[in-house]
Amino acid sequence: PKYLAEAVKQHDIDIIATPKVDHVHGAEDDDGPISFHCEMEVRPVITVAGYAGLRVELPSVSASESEIDEVVNSERKRHGTLVDATRAIATGDQVTLDLSASRNGEAVPGLNVESWLYEVGRGWVAKGFDDVLVGMNAGDEKEFKAVPNGNEDEAAIAERMNASRLNQARSSVVDRVTDELAKLVEIDLPEAMVDGDLRSRVRNTVETFQRQGIAIAQFLQITGQSEEQFIEQLREQSRKAVRVDLALRAIASDRNLVASDEDVDVELERIAVRANVKVKRVKSLYEKNDAIGDLKAQIRKSQALEWLVREVTYVDNEGRAIATDLLLDEGVDIDPTADTGAGATVASESNTDEESTSTVDDESPNA
């Protein structure tokens, strides 16, 4: 094993499965030469055509007028049970009113409604409108002149809905980009990579359920899945992760992206903080397991993804362009050790390189 590891390191071979060694001549405890024959499966090096012109569809970042109207009407009706009052209107009362407004004899859009439920004191219609209502009784009519405020309640609701839509779109950027990127990889995937990633996913899923006090059998029963269906679902995620892994490595090479020593130090610091251990300990583990090269590869992949999410064209489900600056104005935080094949959430370790990083993970579980 020692000589094999030295040979792999010397020739910079990116193996993805345990090598098969035979025809060994000599012994490690002898001073004489050792020769052996080795077969190993290596990570494919691919090119990805079309990544620079990637077009990614996201959920719309703005609500339609009909969607806003639906929420506005729901808000107007959602006031619990109301009791008729025989006294005059006071601030804070809920009143049902008919409102008509005109300017130079023409109806003002949005200010002609019937049976409108309104809370007195909100100041939605115009300056002084609530003052006019206070003191009125059921059946009274009043006419007054004022400059309309516009429908501030609708504006506030629209703003809230649009902010929510934008956050949803932002949270799906990495997932949608990697979905489209994976489609560009059309090679036969190495089963060793898929199986290695799948083993990690199964292990991580089981550990997550155990921490939550949920048994796998219970989860399958709740979701109505068989064990085979559940494994196949995870396997499909693994296939995507492998495609994304290969594609990002290709982009990193194509764009000559480099993981500097400073980049490595920053990432080791981040891992140490997350694992609540000293940086020296983390660095020692990576060096002991010859995993610094793997960490650099992960950093280069994250650099490629950061570049890609800023270069693709974003559109909504109706084909309307979404400004990249609007989506990414708060930056993109991509953890180099996260699973860029599974989604936007950067929470779990990537184990696509399981053979080369598993020892580090075992000795520092949270790293």
PLY file of the C-alpha trace (Angstrom):
ply
format ascii 1.0
element vertex 367
property float x
property float y
property float z
element edge 366
property int vertex1
property int vertex2
end_header
0.00 0.00 0.00
2.81 2.44 0.81
4.48 2.06 -2.56
1.16 2.21 -4.36
0.28 5.46 -2.57
3.67 6.89 -3.48
3.21 5.93 -7.12
-0.25 7.49 -7.26
1.06 10.70 -5.70
4.16 10.82 -7.87
2.22 10.50 -11.10
-0.71 12.65 -9.87
-3.29 9.98 -10.64
-6.89 10.85 -9.70
-8.20 7.42 -8.73
-11.89 6.92 -8.01
-11.93 3.33 -6.75
-9.71 0.96 -4.81
-6.92 -0.23 -7.15
-6.48 -3.91 -7.98
-2.90 -5.02 -7.36
-1.40 -8.31 -8.51
1.86 -9.86 -9.72
3.74 -8.54 -6.71
7.45 -9.41 -6.67
9.44 -8.77 -3.54
8.22 -7.76 -0.10
7.94 -4.45 1.67
10.04 -5.64 4.62
12.94 -6.55 2.32
15.58 -4.15 1.12
15.30 -5.39 -2.42
13.19 -3.89 -5.20
9.44 -4.43 -5.36
7.48 -4.64 -8.58
3.76 -5.02 -9.03
1.02 -4.66 -11.58
-1.88 -2.38 -10.74
-5.19 -1.62 -12.41
-7.05 1.46 -11.27
-10.07 3.44 -12.39
-9.42 7.17 -12.76
-11.73 10.15 -12.89
-12.66 11.00 -16.48
-11.45 14.33 -17.83
-14.18 15.84 -19.99
-14.98 18.99 -21.91
-18.33 20.71 -21.49
-19.71 22.41 -24.56
-22.21 25.23 -24.11
-21.65 26.06 -20.45
-20.88 29.71 -21.24
-24.31 30.16 -22.85
-26.31 28.38 -20.19
-29.92 29.55 -19.81
-31.54 28.89 -16.42
-35.25 29.16 -15.61
-36.16 30.36 -12.12
-39.45 31.04 -10.35
-40.80 34.49 -11.18
-39.39 37.20 -8.92
-42.58 39.29 -9.04
-46.19 38.45 -8.28
-48.86 38.98 -10.95
-51.72 41.44 -10.47
-54.21 38.61 -10.07
-52.07 36.99 -7.37
-51.79 40.28 -5.51
-55.53 40.90 -5.82
-56.25 37.45 -4.41
-54.09 38.11 -1.35
-55.50 41.62 -0.89
-59.07 40.31 -0.94
-58.13 37.56 1.47
-56.58 40.10 3.83
-59.69 42.25 3.68
-61.94 39.35 4.59
-59.70 37.86 7.28
-60.87 39.82 10.29
-62.70 37.23 12.36
-66.31 37.59 13.46
-67.69 41.13 13.45
-70.65 42.36 15.53
-72.88 45.16 14.23
-72.62 48.36 16.26
-75.44 50.86 16.82
-73.14 53.71 17.85
-71.22 56.12 15.65
-68.01 54.99 13.93
-64.80 55.28 15.95
-61.15 54.75 15.09
-60.31 51.04 15.03
-63.81 49.96 13.94
-64.32 47.66 10.98
-66.79 49.26 8.60
-68.42 47.97 5.44
-68.73 50.84 3.00
-69.37 51.74 -0.59
-66.78 54.14 -1.97
-66.91 56.06 -5.22
-64.35 58.59 -6.38
-64.15 60.77 -9.45
-61.79 63.33 -10.94
-63.22 65.83 -13.40
-66.26 63.63 -13.71
-64.24 60.50 -14.48
-64.11 57.52 -12.10
-60.75 57.05 -10.36
-59.44 53.49 -10.90
-59.13 51.51 -7.69
-61.30 53.86 -5.65
-64.74 52.68 -6.69
-65.73 49.66 -4.61
-68.82 48.23 -2.97
-69.13 46.42 0.36
-65.49 47.10 1.19
-64.44 46.01 4.68
-62.12 48.71 6.02
-60.46 49.34 9.38
-60.88 52.99 10.33
-57.58 54.64 11.12
-55.37 52.93 8.56
-55.22 55.97 6.32
-55.34 53.97 3.13
-57.55 56.07 0.88
-56.62 59.73 1.31
-55.51 62.23 3.90
-58.52 63.03 6.08
-60.55 60.03 4.89
-60.58 58.42 8.34
-61.57 61.73 9.94
-64.60 61.83 7.65
-65.64 58.32 8.68
-65.35 58.93 12.42
-68.75 59.98 13.78
-70.76 58.60 10.86
-73.58 56.12 11.47
-74.83 53.20 9.43
-76.58 54.48 6.30
-74.90 57.92 6.31
-73.39 59.37 3.14
-70.68 61.99 2.94
-68.87 63.72 0.12
-65.40 65.20 0.48
-62.46 66.33 -1.63
-58.97 64.91 -1.16
-55.88 63.75 -3.02
-55.86 59.92 -3.00
-52.95 58.17 -1.33
-53.10 55.36 -3.79
-53.81 51.86 -2.56
-51.08 51.62 0.03
-52.30 48.31 1.37
-51.99 46.72 -2.05
-48.56 48.29 -2.50
-47.38 46.89 0.82
-48.75 43.44 0.01
-47.20 43.52 -3.45
-43.86 44.54 -1.97
-44.01 41.70 0.55
-44.97 39.14 -2.09
-42.26 40.30 -4.48
-39.65 40.15 -1.72
-40.73 36.60 -0.93
-40.59 35.60 -4.61
-37.12 37.10 -4.94
-35.85 35.19 -1.91
-37.27 31.96 -3.33
-35.54 32.59 -6.64
-32.25 33.40 -4.93
-32.38 30.24 -2.84
-32.86 28.11 -5.95
-30.06 29.63 -8.05
-27.33 27.06 -7.33
-29.73 24.12 -7.60
-31.18 25.29 -10.93
-27.76 26.17 -12.37
-26.33 22.77 -11.48
-29.46 21.09 -12.88
-28.81 22.69 -16.27
-25.06 22.11 -16.05
-25.58 18.40 -15.38
-27.61 18.12 -18.59
-24.50 19.09 -20.58
-22.60 16.00 -19.38
-23.54 13.16 -21.70
-20.85 10.56 -20.98
-21.42 7.18 -19.37
-20.83 7.85 -15.69
-18.24 5.77 -13.83
-20.20 3.47 -11.54
-17.42 3.71 -8.95
-18.11 7.44 -8.56
-21.88 7.00 -8.46
-21.68 4.14 -5.96
-19.22 6.02 -3.76
-21.42 9.08 -3.65
-24.49 6.94 -3.02
-22.88 5.21 -0.04
-22.12 8.60 1.46
-25.67 9.83 0.88
-27.19 6.77 2.50
-24.85 7.07 5.47
-25.51 10.81 5.88
-29.27 10.32 5.56
-29.34 7.56 8.17
-27.24 9.65 10.56
-29.53 12.66 10.06
-32.62 10.58 10.81
-30.96 9.08 13.88
-30.19 12.55 15.25
-33.85 13.43 14.76
-35.04 10.21 16.38
-36.58 8.90 13.16
-36.14 5.33 11.96
-35.72 4.71 8.23
-38.70 2.35 8.28
-40.82 5.08 9.84
-39.72 7.60 7.21
-40.51 5.20 4.38
-43.95 4.52 5.84
-44.72 8.24 6.18
-43.58 9.03 2.64
-45.16 5.93 1.13
-41.91 4.76 -0.45
-40.30 1.38 -0.65
-36.65 1.01 0.28
-35.83 0.46 -3.39
-37.59 3.67 -4.40
-35.79 5.61 -1.69
-32.38 4.28 -2.75
-33.12 5.02 -6.40
-34.04 8.58 -5.46
-30.69 8.98 -3.73
-28.93 7.31 -6.64
-30.39 9.86 -9.03
-29.02 12.62 -6.80
-25.65 10.87 -6.92
-25.74 10.75 -10.71
-26.35 14.48 -10.80
-23.56 15.10 -8.27
-21.09 13.14 -10.39
-22.09 14.99 -13.56
-21.70 18.33 -11.78
-18.37 17.25 -10.31
-16.96 16.40 -13.73
-18.42 19.52 -15.34
-17.09 21.93 -12.71
-13.63 20.38 -12.92
-13.78 20.86 -16.69
-14.81 24.51 -16.34
-12.07 25.12 -13.76
-9.47 23.74 -16.16
-10.92 25.56 -19.15
-10.79 28.88 -17.29
-7.40 28.19 -15.67
-8.76 28.59 -12.15
-6.22 28.02 -9.39
-6.59 27.26 -5.68
-3.82 29.24 -4.00
-2.20 28.42 -0.67
-4.17 31.33 0.77
-7.40 29.80 -0.53
-6.50 26.53 1.17
-5.74 28.29 4.46
-9.08 30.11 4.35
-10.93 26.86 3.72
-9.06 25.00 6.46
-10.02 27.81 8.83
-13.66 27.49 7.82
-13.59 23.72 8.34
-11.93 24.16 11.74
-14.58 26.64 12.89
-17.38 24.36 11.74
-15.78 21.33 13.42
-14.87 23.32 16.54
-11.25 22.16 16.41
-7.94 23.95 15.94
-6.78 24.77 12.43
-3.50 22.96 13.01
-5.43 19.79 13.78
-7.47 20.03 10.59
-4.41 20.82 8.47
-2.53 17.91 10.04
-5.36 15.52 9.19
-5.52 16.67 5.58
-1.75 16.44 5.18
-1.59 13.04 6.89
-4.16 11.67 4.46
-2.68 13.42 1.42
-6.02 15.22 1.04
-4.78 18.78 0.42
-4.91 18.07 -3.30
-8.54 16.98 -2.99
-9.35 20.14 -1.04
-7.74 22.25 -3.77
-9.89 20.45 -6.32
-13.01 21.25 -4.30
-11.96 24.90 -4.06
-11.44 25.07 -7.83
-14.90 23.57 -8.31
-16.41 26.24 -6.07
-14.57 28.92 -8.03
-15.99 27.50 -11.24
-19.51 27.48 -9.81
-19.18 31.04 -8.51
-18.10 32.13 -11.98
-20.89 30.19 -13.65
-23.76 31.54 -11.54
-22.72 35.06 -12.54
-22.42 34.30 -16.23
-25.57 32.32 -17.05
-28.75 33.92 -18.38
-31.69 33.81 -15.97
-35.32 33.87 -17.09
-38.66 33.28 -15.38
-41.24 30.69 -16.42
-42.59 33.04 -19.08
-39.17 33.64 -20.61
-38.71 37.14 -19.17
-35.13 38.01 -18.29
-34.19 38.25 -14.61
-31.31 40.60 -13.86
-28.29 38.76 -12.49
-27.46 41.68 -10.18
-30.94 41.44 -8.66
-30.43 37.76 -7.84
-26.85 37.99 -6.66
-26.65 41.44 -5.06
-25.92 39.79 -1.71
-23.21 37.56 -3.17
-22.99 33.80 -3.52
-21.68 31.84 -0.56
-20.56 28.49 -1.92
-18.83 26.12 0.47
-16.08 24.26 -1.46
-16.71 21.11 0.61
-20.48 21.23 0.09
-22.42 19.01 -2.28
-22.80 21.28 -5.29
-24.70 18.54 -7.05
-27.58 18.37 -4.61
-28.82 21.88 -4.08
-28.30 25.41 -2.94
-28.06 24.71 0.72
-24.43 24.52 1.71
-24.63 22.26 4.73
-23.35 18.76 4.01
-19.91 17.46 3.11
-19.26 16.40 -0.46
-18.14 12.81 -0.67
-17.78 12.46 -4.41
-14.07 11.93 -3.66
-14.89 9.43 -0.95
-11.83 7.24 -1.42
-9.45 10.14 -0.82
-11.29 12.05 1.91
-13.04 9.44 4.01
-10.16 9.06 6.46
-10.14 12.78 7.15
-13.89 12.75 7.70
-13.64 9.74 10.01
-11.05 11.37 12.23
-12.82 14.71 12.26
-16.52 13.91 11.77
-17.65 17.53 11.61
-14.95 18.63 9.25
0 1
1 2
2 3
3 4
4 5
5 6
6 7
7 8
8 9
9 10
10 11
11 12
12 13
13 14
14 15
15 16
16 17
17 18
18 19
19 20
20 21
21 22
22 23
23 24
24 25
25 26
26 27
27 28
28 29
29 30
30 31
31 32
32 33
33 34
34 35
35 36
36 37
37 38
38 39
39 40
40 41
41 42
42 43
43 44
44 45
45 46
46 47
47 48
48 49
49 50
50 51
51 52
52 53
53 54
54 55
55 56
56 57
57 58
58 59
59 60
60 61
61 62
62 63
63 64
64 65
65 66
66 67
67 68
68 69
69 70
70 71
71 72
72 73
73 74
74 75
75 76
76 77
77 78
78 79
79 80
80 81
81 82
82 83
83 84
84 85
85 86
86 87
87 88
88 89
89 90
90 91
91 92
92 93
93 94
94 95
95 96
96 97
97 98
98 99
99 100
100 101
101 102
102 103
103 104
104 105
105 106
106 107
107 108
108 109
109 110
110 111
111 112
112 113
113 114
114 115
115 116
116 117
117 118
118 119
119 120
120 121
121 122
122 123
123 124
124 125
125 126
126 127
127 128
128 129
129 130
130 131
131 132
132 133
133 134
134 135
135 136
136 137
137 138
138 139
139 140
140 141
141 142
142 143
143 144
144 145
145 146
146 147
147 148
148 149
149 150
150 151
151 152
152 153
153 154
154 155
155 156
156 157
157 158
158 159
159 160
160 161
161 162
162 163
163 164
164 165
165 166
166 167
167 168
168 169
169 170
170 171
171 172
172 173
173 174
174 175
175 176
176 177
177 178
178 179
179 180
180 181
181 182
182 183
183 184
184 185
185 186
186 187
187 188
188 189
189 190
190 191
191 192
192 193
193 194
194 195
195 196
196 197
197 198
198 199
199 200
200 201
201 202
202 203
203 204
204 205
205 206
206 207
207 208
208 209
209 210
210 211
211 212
212 213
213 214
214 215
215 216
216 217
217 218
218 219
219 220
220 221
221 222
222 223
223 224
224 225
225 226
226 227
227 228
228 229
229 230
230 231
231 232
232 233
233 234
234 235
235 236
236 237
237 238
238 239
239 240
240 241
241 242
242 243
243 244
244 245
245 246
246 247
247 248
248 249
249 250
250 251
251 252
252 253
253 254
254 255
255 256
256 257
257 258
258 259
259 260
260 261
261 262
262 263
263 264
264 265
265 266
266 267
267 268
268 269
269 270
270 271
271 272
272 273
273 274
274 275
275 276
276 277
277 278
278 279
279 280
280 281
281 282
282 283
283 284
284 285
285 286
286 287
287 288
288 289
289 290
290 291
291 292
292 293
293 294
294 295
295 296
296 297
297 298
298 299
299 300
300 301
301 302
302 303
303 304
304 305
305 306
306 307
307 308
308 309
309 310
310 311
311 312
312 313
313 314
314 315
315 316
316 317
317 318
318 319
319 320
320 321
321 322
322 323
323 324
324 325
325 326
326 327
327 328
328 329
329 330
330 331
331 332
332 333
333 334
334 335
335 336
336 337
337 338
338 339
339 340
340 341
341 342
342 343
343 344
344 345
345 346
346 347
347 348
348 349
349 350
350 351
351 352
352 353
353 354
354 355
355 356
356 357
357 358
358 359
359 360
360 361
361 362
362 363
363 364
364 365
365 366
